[in-house]
Structure formats: C-alpha cells, structure tokens
Amino acid sequence: MATIISGLEVQGPVEPGWEQILTPEAMAFLAELEGRFGPERLRLLDVRHKRRALIEAGERPDVLPETRAVREADWTVTPPPHGLPGRRVEVTGPTDRAAVIGALNSDAAVFVADFDDATVPVWANLLNGQINLRDAVRRTIGRTDPATGTVHALDATTAVLAVQPRGWHRDERHVRMEGEPVSGALFDAGLFLFHNARELVAHGNVPYLRLPGLEGHFEARLWNEVLTVAEEYLHLPHGVIRATVVIETLPAALEMDEILYELRERAAGLACEPRNHLFSLIRMFRNDPAFVLPDGDAGTAATPVAAAGCRLAARTARRRNIPVIGTPGGDTTPAAPVTAADLLAVPAGPKTEAGLRRDVALAIGSIEAWLRGTARVSLFGRIEDTTAAEISRTRVWQWLRHGAVLDDGRPVTMDLVDGIIADALAAGKAGAGDAGRWDAAASLFRTVATGDTLAEFLTLPAYDRLVDEGQ
C-alpha cells in the first residue's frame, strides 16, 4: 500500500531508518522540485526524440549557429571555492557502506558516490545509499566487517565527497506525483542536498554534484535552475552548489561551451567519458551502416573518436579556466582543433566470431549482475559497469541489423547469435551453480540486442523488471 508524504505517493516500503530520509520536510522539497521542473524535464526528453528523428532523416549534428557568440566570447567560469581540491585523481563507486568508507579513505582527491552507473536503483539501494552519504558527511559512518570483526571508520583526512545522480532520462518509479513517476535525477540530488548541503556549508565544505548524460545546453540550464531553487529553498548562498559536467554524449560534446556558459556560476569541471561518448554515437546513428562498430574495446581513449572528444574537453576546460578529468595527458591543450567530423569518426577494425562471443558473454554477465543488484562486476579481467554491456549489446544489434560479415566470410545471423547466447548462458550457469539470474539475463539481452528496434538503454527495461518484482 502506498504512503502519502507531503503530497508524494511513496510506493516503496518505508523500512526502519528510512523514515529519517523520507521525512515530510524532505519530501516537500522533492515535491517542490518535481512540480516546478518535472514538466520541463519531460519536454527536453521529447526534444531528444525529435533530434533523433532528424538524424534518422539524414541530418548530421554540428555546432549550433545560434550560439556562436557564446563559443567565441572570452568568458570564464566562476572560480571554485576553497572546498574543492585539485582533482587529478577521482574515483567513482557505489553508495553501499563499505564502498563509501573505502573510497573516502583512499588516496583519491574526490570520491564520486554514483547513483547513475555504479548503483542499481532498487529501492533499498537508494535509501541505504542516502543514509550512508548522510553519515559520511557527518563523519559518523562506520561498519564492522562480518568476516573479521574489524571496525572500519573514516580516516582523519578523506577524499572530497561528490554525488552523481541519475540522468534526466531515468524515472524513480517508487515515488509518484499525480500518478506519474518522479525524476530519478531530482530524487537522488534532492534528497542528498536536503539532508547534507547545509551541513557541508556550515563546516566550510561544498555541496558537490557530478551531472551525467546531458544532451545539450538546455538540459544544463535546467540543472542550473534546479540548483538555484534548491539554494533558495535551503537558505544557502547563491552558487555554493558546484557541479562537474560529464561529457558522454555527442550533443554535449558539440555544446561544451554552451553547457559551461549555462552553469558558469557553479561549474566545477568537465569529465571525459570516452566509452559513453561512443555509445551515444552509435545510438544516434543506429540505422546507418556507416556507423557499425568493429570488434574490441572500441571506446577506449586510444580510438580517434574518443581521443577527439577528450581533446576537445581539455581545450574547452583550459579556455574556460576549469579542471578536466579523464583526458589522456591530464589538462594538456593540443594545438589541433577538433571538428564535428572528428567527433563522428567510427573506429575501424575486424569483425570476428571471437569478438561476437565476447560481446554476448560480457553483456549477459553484466545484466545478470545488475538483476542481482550489483552494477559493477569482474568480467574478462576487468571491472565493468553497464557501459561496456551497452556497447556490446548495441554492437550485436548493429551486426544483425546491417548484415555484418565476419572476417571468415560468414554473415552474422539470428541463428548464429542464438547459438552464442545459448553457449554464454550455459557457461554462466556452470560457473554459478544454482545461484544467479542467468535465464532472466539472457532473455533480457535477447530483447535489447536482437529486436526490430534498438532499445535506448538496457537499464530501463531491467529497472522495470526489478520494480515489477517488488524491488
């Protein structure tokens, strides 16, 4: 049965301790944010779909002629406050208690507690994650290792805490306003800010966010408006909430200057995510055979398209006087300019059965872990999150859709893929015994990798499945 708190319908349970997060005052704040900004979020998501329709009709994205003056003007971002360190080393991770303590005690300058890629958004993960962040901000967080009895607490000096909410495209189905799910981004950021922003500022620190998945400067403007209202509501100084912008979509790469301009009073840096940029590229050009990926780890910084995006982030950040994270060579500024064509360059390479098998196994393994509530898993000797699975399942879809031919001359067919899925499923079950969710993972993979149309994100149907199961 749903619980009504400050006008919001909470459809998830309220377990002991969670009422400290889902307070009437906090939910009233969420209702204010959702009521004021939820409609604009939905409008901007519709703009995304219209942009993709234009691309389907043959249009190629480029810089915006109407914002040329913003790109060419010599403005800079407001310098960050003293609470933000130099950030050559940042780590991201989930919001469970052990991960938060371990990351804050690491040698990193910043720990990004990630509700987006590193946390499966089941209700318990979200509420416990908020409790963990509240306790970390107040330095009361601790845990006892059940295996060894060792007590873990925060060191005297820790990394700076940042929080990455979910992207604008993700709903929070456990909380509804007027029958509709609220924004996952507003839920994550809103609860963190309500419970912690005043505490951080009172102790000379900075409420610090990392904003993922933006697809243009109007989405950055929306975030700026949200954070401005949050500051007013919480009686905080204007501009005290700071945010790093993750550049991981093609539209964001083409509008870096404009995005920073919208956030110029609170931008704390740019972060380059080359694999996510590549995934954005192949999603946008899914039906164009010229954008079919080859084998391999084609999203690394070594590929031309990834390197171009990171070079552009470095150049833009240097010009606007803010840090850049995740670029090869740190904050260097290469002399060569970066064009829209550079950001559309698809990697070259072979197409092999071994590559196809790796993609299927990696995607199914990642989905299986996600359905168990784990967003990061060790696969093929690396810790992977859903980004690797997204690229892998999209590549399988592309190869089927466009009739790719393997380097041994065989076409990629549904029969071939089905056989490889069966092999990956059998291997997964053999390795896990009776444990795991391998059948569900293989079924979901088949849906998102072989359907007539390409699902935008595999996490959306996976999330629906978990919520429908009561999680």
C-alpha positions in Angstrom: 0.0 0.0 0.0 1.3 3.4 -1.0 2.2 6.0 1.7 1.4 9.7 1.0 4.2 12.0 2.3 3.8 15.7 1.6 1.7 15.1 -1.5 4.0 12.4 -3.0 2.9 8.8 -3.3 5.7 6.6 -2.0 5.1 3.1 -3.4 8.2 1.5 -1.9 8.2 0.3 1.7 9.5 2.6 4.5 11.8 0.3 6.5 13.1 1.2 9.9 15.6 4.0 9.5 14.4 5.1 6.1 11.9 7.5 7.6 14.9 9.6 8.6 15.5 10.2 4.9 11.9 10.3 3.7 10.9 13.0 6.2 7.9 15.2 5.4 10.2 18.1 5.1 12.5 16.3 2.6 9.5 15.1 0.6 8.0 18.5 0.5 11.3 19.7 -1.0 11.2 16.9 -3.6 7.6 17.8 -4.4 8.7 21.5 -5.0 11.4 20.4 -7.4 9.3 17.9 -9.3 6.3 20.3 -9.5 8.5 23.1 -10.8 10.9 21.2 -13.1 9.3 17.9 -13.9 7.4 19.2 -17.0 10.5 20.8 -18.4 12.4 17.6 -18.0 9.8 15.7 -20.0 9.8 18.4 -22.7 13.6 18.2 -23.0 13.3 14.4 -23.3 10.9 14.9 -26.1 13.4 17.2 -27.8 15.9 14.3 -27.7 13.5 12.1 -29.6 12.8 14.8 -32.2 16.6 15.3 -32.7 17.0 11.6 -33.3 14.2 11.7 -35.8 16.0 14.4 -37.7 19.2 12.2 -37.7 17.2 9.3 -39.0 16.1 11.6 -41.9 19.8 12.2 -42.7 20.7 15.3 -40.7 24.2 15.4 -39.3 24.8 17.1 -35.9 27.1 20.1 -35.8 27.8 23.1 -33.6 24.8 25.5 -33.2 24.9 28.6 -35.3 22.6 30.5 -32.9 25.1 30.1 -30.1 28.2 31.2 -31.9 28.6 34.3 -29.8 28.8 32.2 -26.6 31.5 30.0 -28.2 33.6 32.8 -29.4 33.4 35.2 -26.4 36.2 35.2 -23.8 34.3 34.4 -20.6 35.4 32.1 -17.9 33.7 30.1 -15.2 33.4 31.5 -11.6 36.5 30.1 -9.7 35.6 27.1 -7.5 35.5 27.7 -3.7 38.3 26.5 -1.4 36.5 23.3 -0.6 37.3 21.7 -3.9 40.8 20.3 -4.3 43.0 19.8 -7.3 41.4 16.8 -9.0 43.8 14.7 -11.0 42.6 11.6 -9.3 38.9 10.9 -8.9 37.3 7.6 -8.2 33.6 6.7 -8.7 31.8 3.9 -7.0 28.6 2.6 -5.5 26.9 4.0 -2.4 26.9 1.0 -0.2 28.5 1.5 3.2 31.7 -0.5 2.7 32.4 1.2 -0.7 31.8 4.7 0.7 34.1 4.2 3.6 36.8 2.6 1.4 36.7 5.3 -1.3 36.7 8.2 1.1 39.7 6.7 2.8 41.6 6.2 -0.5 44.3 8.4 -1.9 41.9 10.0 -4.4 41.2 13.7 -4.2 37.5 13.1 -4.9 35.1 10.2 -4.4 32.0 10.3 -6.6 29.2 8.4 -5.0 27.4 7.2 -8.1 23.7 6.6 -8.2 23.8 6.5 -12.0 26.2 3.9 -13.3 27.6 2.2 -10.2 24.3 1.7 -8.2 21.4 -0.5 -9.3 18.4 1.8 -8.4 16.4 -0.7 -6.4 14.6 1.0 -3.5 16.8 -0.5 -0.7 20.0 0.6 -2.5 18.7 4.2 -3.0 17.5 4.7 0.6 20.5 3.0 2.2 22.8 4.9 -0.1 21.3 8.2 1.1 21.7 7.1 4.8 25.4 6.3 4.0 26.0 9.7 2.5 24.3 11.5 5.4 26.5 9.6 7.9 29.6 10.2 5.8 29.0 14.0 5.7 28.7 14.0 9.5 31.7 11.6 9.8 29.6 9.1 11.8 29.8 6.4 9.2 31.3 3.1 10.3 30.9 -0.6 9.8 32.1 -3.9 11.3 33.5 -6.5 8.8 31.3 -9.5 9.5 34.1 -11.9 8.5 36.9 -10.5 10.6 35.2 -8.3 13.2 37.4 -5.3 12.1 35.8 -1.9 12.6 36.1 0.5 9.7 35.6 4.3 10.1 36.8 7.4 8.3 40.4 8.5 8.5 41.3 11.9 9.7 41.8 13.1 6.1 39.4 11.8 3.4 38.6 12.4 -0.2 36.1 15.1 -1.0 32.6 13.7 -1.5 30.7 14.3 -4.7 27.4 12.7 -5.7 26.3 11.7 -9.2 22.5 11.5 -9.5 20.8 9.5 -12.3 20.5 11.1 -15.7 17.4 13.1 -16.8 16.1 10.1 -18.8 15.6 7.9 -15.7 12.4 7.8 -13.6 12.0 6.9 -10.0 9.0 4.6 -10.1 8.8 4.1 -6.3 7.7 7.8 -5.9 4.9 9.4 -7.9 3.3 12.8 -8.3 -0.2 12.9 -9.6 0.2 9.3 -10.6 3.4 9.7 -12.7 7.0 8.7 -11.6 9.2 11.5 -10.4 12.6 12.2 -11.9 15.4 9.9 -10.7 17.8 12.8 -11.0 15.7 15.1 -8.8 15.1 12.3 -6.3 18.8 11.5 -5.9 20.2 15.0 -5.9 17.2 16.4 -4.0 17.5 14.1 -1.0 21.3 14.4 -0.9 21.1 18.2 -0.9 18.2 18.5 1.5 19.9 16.3 4.2 23.5 17.4 3.6 24.0 20.8 1.8 23.6 22.9 4.9 25.8 20.6 7.0 28.5 20.8 4.4 28.4 24.6 4.0 28.3 25.1 7.8 31.7 23.3 8.0 33.3 25.1 5.1 32.7 22.4 2.5 31.0 22.3 -0.8 27.8 20.5 -1.9 29.3 18.9 -4.9 27.4 17.1 -7.8 28.6 15.3 -10.9 26.0 15.6 -13.7 25.8 12.8 -16.2 24.2 12.2 -19.6 23.4 15.8 -20.7 22.3 16.1 -24.3 22.7 19.9 -24.8 22.9 23.2 -23.1 19.1 23.5 -22.4 19.5 20.4 -20.1 22.3 22.2 -18.4 20.1 25.3 -18.0 17.5 23.1 -16.3 20.1 21.8 -13.8 21.2 25.4 -13.1 17.6 26.4 -12.4 17.1 23.4 -10.2 20.2 24.1 -8.1 19.3 27.8 -7.9 15.9 27.0 -6.5 17.5 24.4 -4.1 19.8 27.1 -2.7 16.9 29.5 -2.2 14.8 26.8 -0.6 17.6 25.7 1.7 18.7 29.3 2.5 22.2 28.7 1.0 24.4 31.3 -0.7 23.8 31.5 -4.5 26.3 29.4 -6.4 27.5 27.4 -3.4 26.4 24.1 -5.0 29.0 23.1 -7.6 28.8 20.6 -10.4 31.2 18.8 -12.7 29.6 18.0 -16.1 30.2 14.6 -17.6 30.8 14.8 -21.4 29.5 11.5 -22.6 27.1 12.2 -25.4 27.6 13.6 -28.9 25.3 16.6 -28.3 27.1 17.5 -25.1 30.5 17.3 -26.9 29.2 19.7 -29.6 27.8 22.1 -26.9 30.6 22.1 -24.3 31.0 25.9 -24.3 27.2 26.4 -24.2 26.8 23.9 -21.3 29.5 25.6 -19.3 28.0 29.0 -20.0 24.7 27.9 -18.6 26.5 26.6 -15.5 29.1 29.3 -15.4 28.4 30.3 -11.8 28.6 26.7 -10.5 30.6 24.6 -12.9 33.5 22.8 -11.2 34.9 21.0 -14.2 34.4 18.7 -17.2 34.8 14.9 -17.1 35.5 13.0 -20.3 33.9 9.6 -20.6 35.1 8.2 -24.0 33.2 4.9 -24.0 29.9 6.6 -23.2 30.5 9.1 -26.0 30.9 6.2 -28.4 27.7 4.6 -27.1 25.9 7.9 -27.7 27.2 8.0 -31.2 26.1 4.5 -32.2 22.7 5.0 -30.5 22.1 8.1 -32.6 23.2 6.5 -35.9 21.9 3.1 -35.2 20.3 2.7 -38.6 23.2 4.0 -40.6 25.5 1.1 -41.8 28.4 3.6 -41.9 28.4 3.6 -38.1 28.7 -0.1 -37.4 31.4 -0.8 -34.8 34.2 -3.3 -35.3 35.4 -5.8 -32.7 37.1 -5.0 -29.5 37.3 -2.3 -26.9 36.4 0.4 -29.3 35.6 3.0 -26.8 39.0 3.5 -25.2 40.8 6.8 -25.3 43.1 5.4 -27.9 40.5 5.4 -30.6 40.2 8.6 -32.8 36.7 9.4 -31.9 37.3 9.1 -28.1 40.6 11.0 -28.3 38.9 13.8 -30.2 36.2 14.2 -27.5 38.8 14.2 -24.8 41.0 16.7 -26.6 38.0 19.0 -27.1 37.1 18.7 -23.4 40.7 19.6 -22.5 40.8 22.6 -24.8 37.4 23.9 -23.6 38.2 23.4 -19.9 41.5 25.2 -20.3 39.9 28.1 -22.2 37.1 28.5 -19.6 39.5 28.1 -16.6 38.2 24.9 -15.0 39.6 21.4 -14.4 39.2 18.5 -16.7 39.1 14.9 -15.5 39.6 11.7 -17.5 41.5 13.0 -20.5 44.8 11.4 -21.7 47.7 13.6 -20.6 45.6 15.5 -18.0 44.8 19.1 -18.8 47.1 19.5 -21.9 45.7 21.5 -24.8 46.6 20.1 -28.2 47.1 22.6 -30.9 45.0 20.8 -33.5 41.3 21.9 -33.5 38.5 19.4 -33.1 35.7 19.4 -35.6 32.2 17.8 -35.6 33.6 15.3 -38.2 36.3 14.3 -35.7 33.5 13.5 -33.1 31.7 11.3 -35.7 34.7 9.1 -36.7 33.8 5.5 -36.2 36.8 3.2 -35.2 38.0 0.8 -37.9 38.8 -2.9 -37.3 37.8 -6.5 -37.9 34.6 -8.4 -37.1 35.2 -11.8 -35.7 33.3 -14.6 -34.1 35.6 -14.3 -31.0 34.6 -10.7 -30.7 30.9 -11.6 -31.1 31.2 -14.2 -28.4 32.9 -11.8 -26.0 30.2 -9.2 -26.5 27.4 -11.6 -25.8 29.1 -13.1 -22.7 30.0 -9.6 -21.4 26.6 -8.2 -21.8 24.8 -11.2 -20.3 27.2 -11.3 -17.4 26.7 -7.6 -16.7 22.9 -7.8 -17.0 22.9 -10.9 -14.7 24.8 -8.9 -12.0 22.6 -5.9 -12.5 19.5 -8.0 -11.9 21.0 -9.2 -8.6 21.5 -5.6 -7.6 25.2 -5.2 -8.5 26.1 -2.6 -11.0 29.8 -3.4 -11.3 31.2 -6.9 -12.0 34.5 -8.5 -12.9 34.4 -9.8 -16.5 37.3 -10.7 -18.7 39.8 -9.5 -16.2 38.2 -6.0 -15.7 35.7 -4.4 -13.5 32.8 -3.4 -15.8 29.7 -1.4 -15.4 26.7 -1.2 -17.7 28.5 1.0 -20.3 30.5 -2.0 -21.5 27.3 -4.0 -21.7 25.6 -1.2 -23.6 28.3 -1.1 -26.2 28.4 -4.9 -26.5 24.7 -5.4 -27.0 24.5 -2.4 -29.4 27.3 -3.8 -31.5 25.4 -7.2 -31.7 22.3 -5.4 -32.7 24.2 -3.4 -35.4 25.8 -6.5 -36.8 22.4 -8.2 -37.1 20.6 -5.2 -38.4 23.2 -4.3 -41.1 24.1 -7.8 -42.1 27.7 -7.7 -41.0 30.1 -10.3 -42.4 32.7 -11.8 -40.2 36.4 -11.9 -41.3 36.0 -15.5 -42.2 33.2 -14.7 -44.7 30.2 -15.8 -42.6 27.3 -13.4 -42.2 26.0 -12.6 -38.7 22.6 -14.2 -38.5 20.0 -14.7 -35.8 20.8 -18.4 -35.7 24.5 -17.7 -35.1 23.6 -15.2 -32.3 21.1 -17.5 -30.7 23.7 -20.3 -30.6 26.2 -18.0 -28.9 23.6 -16.8 -26.4 22.9 -20.4 -25.5 26.7 -21.0 -25.0 27.1 -17.9 -22.8 24.0 -18.9 -20.8 25.4 -22.5 -20.2 28.8 -21.1 -19.2 27.2 -18.6 -16.8 25.1 -21.3 -15.1 28.0 -23.7 -14.9 30.1 -21.1 -13.2 27.4 -20.0 -10.7 25.8 -23.3 -9.9 22.2 -22.8 -8.9 22.8 -19.2 -8.0 22.2 -16.2 -10.2 19.7 -14.8 -12.6 21.1 -16.2 -15.9 17.9 -17.1 -17.6 16.4 -13.7 -17.0 19.7 -12.0 -18.1 19.8 -14.0 -21.4 16.2 -13.3 -22.1 16.6 -9.5 -21.5 19.8 -9.5 -23.6 18.0 -11.1 -26.5 15.3 -8.4 -26.2 17.7 -5.4 -26.2 20.2 -6.9 -28.7 18.1 -8.5 -31.4 14.8 -6.6 -31.5 13.5 -4.9 -34.6 14.3 -1.5 -32.9 17.2 -0.7 -30.7 16.2 0.0 -27.0 17.7 3.3 -25.9 19.2 1.9 -22.7 19.2 -1.7 -21.4 18.9 -0.4 -17.8 15.4 0.9 -18.5 13.7 -2.5 -19.1 16.0 -4.1 -16.5 14.8 -1.5 -13.9 11.1 -2.1 -14.9 11.6 -5.8 -14.3 13.1 -5.2 -10.8 10.4 -2.8 -9.8 7.7 -5.2 -11.0 9.3 -7.8 -8.8 8.9 -5.6 -5.8 12.4 -4.2 -5.6 
